[in-house]
Amino acid sequence: MHAMPWADTLARVLLVGMFPFSALDKLLHWSAAKKQAASSFPPGAAGMVVAAMLLEVAAPVCIVADWHARVAALLLAGFCVVTALLYHPFWREGDFWAQGDSVDRTHFWDFTKNFGLAGGLLLVALGAGLAPLT
């Protein structure tokens, strides 16, 4: 038993809290979300956005509620990796080392954030609990 039983729930909320807001953003900015989805090679931008929204709402609920959390975390981790690879190609523009604004650096930080989230979600998927504080 953990000395702080609330800590696991808090960690899960912090890990997945952004995803429902991302789904809401896609809903509120539907045209921009479809445009971004269409910017990569997979067809069916509208369907991809709807699937992403469903995952971004359902998986966090499952993870926080600890209901099929491992499967939900694995799906969301895969989503993060695919999103990083398809939509944050920091290598594409060639302006990574440019002074001032850089499209590539912006994509780089989103790319690394997605992989960081995937790592945290894989810990949930693998059933890694909190380490003791002592």
C-alpha positions as CSV (number, residue, x, y, z in Angstrom):
1,M,0.0,0.0,0.0
2,H,1.3,3.4,-0.9
3,A,1.7,6.0,1.8
4,M,-0.1,8.4,-0.5
5,P,-2.9,6.5,-2.2
6,W,-4.0,9.7,-4.1
7,A,-0.6,10.1,-5.8
8,D,-1.3,7.4,-8.4
9,T,-4.6,9.0,-9.4
10,L,-2.9,12.5,-9.5
11,A,-0.1,11.2,-11.6
12,R,-2.6,9.7,-14.1
13,V,-4.6,12.9,-14.3
14,L,-1.5,14.9,-14.9
15,L,-0.3,12.4,-17.6
16,V,-3.6,12.4,-19.6
17,G,-5.2,15.7,-18.7
18,M,-4.3,17.4,-21.9
19,F,-6.0,14.9,-24.2
20,P,-9.7,15.8,-23.6
21,F,-8.7,19.5,-24.2
22,S,-7.0,18.5,-27.4
23,A,-10.2,16.7,-28.5
24,L,-12.2,19.8,-27.7
25,D,-9.8,22.0,-29.7
26,K,-10.3,19.7,-32.7
27,L,-14.0,20.1,-32.3
28,L,-13.9,23.8,-32.0
29,H,-11.4,24.2,-34.8
30,W,-12.7,21.4,-37.1
31,S,-11.4,22.9,-40.4
32,A,-7.8,23.4,-39.0
33,A,-7.8,19.8,-37.5
34,K,-8.9,18.3,-40.8
35,K,-6.2,20.4,-42.6
36,Q,-3.5,19.1,-40.3
37,A,-4.7,15.5,-40.6
38,A,-4.7,15.9,-44.4
39,S,-1.1,17.2,-44.3
40,S,0.3,13.7,-44.1
41,F,-0.1,10.7,-46.4
42,P,-2.9,8.7,-44.8
43,P,-6.3,9.3,-46.5
44,G,-9.5,10.1,-44.7
45,A,-8.7,13.2,-42.7
46,A,-12.2,13.7,-41.2
47,G,-12.3,10.1,-40.1
48,M,-8.9,10.3,-38.6
49,V,-9.8,13.5,-36.6
50,V,-13.0,11.8,-35.3
51,A,-11.1,8.7,-34.3
52,A,-8.4,10.8,-32.6
53,M,-11.1,12.8,-30.7
54,L,-12.8,9.6,-29.5
55,L,-9.5,8.2,-28.3
56,E,-8.5,11.5,-26.7
57,V,-11.7,11.4,-24.6
58,A,-12.2,7.7,-23.9
59,A,-8.6,6.6,-23.1
60,P,-8.0,9.3,-20.4
61,V,-11.2,8.4,-18.7
62,C,-10.3,4.7,-18.7
63,I,-6.7,5.5,-17.4
64,V,-7.8,7.7,-14.6
65,A,-10.7,5.4,-13.6
66,D,-8.3,2.4,-13.8
67,W,-10.8,0.6,-16.1
68,H,-8.9,-1.2,-18.8
69,A,-6.2,1.3,-18.1
70,R,-3.4,-0.8,-19.6
71,V,-5.1,-1.2,-23.0
72,A,-6.1,2.5,-23.0
73,A,-2.6,3.6,-22.2
74,L,-1.1,1.4,-24.9
75,L,-3.5,2.8,-27.5
76,L,-2.8,6.4,-26.4
77,A,1.0,5.7,-26.4
78,G,0.7,4.5,-30.0
79,F,-1.3,7.5,-30.9
80,C,1.4,9.8,-29.5
81,V,4.1,8.0,-31.5
82,V,2.1,8.0,-34.7
83,T,1.2,11.7,-34.2
84,A,4.8,12.6,-33.6
85,L,6.0,10.8,-36.7
86,L,3.3,12.0,-39.1
87,Y,2.6,15.6,-37.9
88,H,5.8,16.8,-36.2
89,P,8.5,16.3,-38.9
90,F,11.2,18.5,-37.4
91,W,13.6,17.4,-40.1
92,R,11.5,18.7,-43.0
93,E,11.9,22.5,-43.2
94,G,15.6,22.8,-42.8
95,D,15.4,25.7,-40.4
96,F,16.2,24.0,-37.1
97,W,19.5,25.9,-36.6
98,A,18.1,29.2,-37.9
99,Q,18.2,32.3,-35.7
100,G,14.7,33.5,-34.6
101,D,11.6,31.6,-35.3
102,S,11.9,28.0,-36.6
103,V,9.2,25.7,-37.8
104,D,11.5,22.7,-37.2
105,R,12.3,23.6,-33.6
106,T,8.6,24.0,-32.8
107,H,8.0,20.5,-34.3
108,F,11.0,19.2,-32.5
109,W,9.6,20.1,-29.1
110,D,6.1,18.7,-30.0
111,F,7.8,15.5,-31.3
112,T,9.8,15.0,-28.1
113,K,6.8,15.9,-25.9
114,N,4.8,13.2,-27.7
115,F,7.5,10.6,-27.1
116,G,7.7,11.6,-23.4
117,L,4.0,11.1,-23.1
118,A,4.3,7.8,-24.8
119,G,6.9,6.8,-22.3
120,G,4.7,7.7,-19.3
121,L,1.8,5.9,-20.9
122,L,3.9,2.8,-21.5
123,L,4.6,2.8,-17.8
124,V,0.9,2.7,-17.1
125,A,0.4,0.0,-19.8
126,L,3.1,-2.1,-18.3
127,G,1.6,-1.8,-14.9
128,A,4.4,0.0,-13.3
129,G,3.2,1.4,-10.0
130,L,4.7,4.2,-7.9
131,A,8.0,3.4,-6.3
132,P,8.1,3.7,-2.6
133,L,9.3,7.0,-1.3
134,T,11.7,5.4,1.2
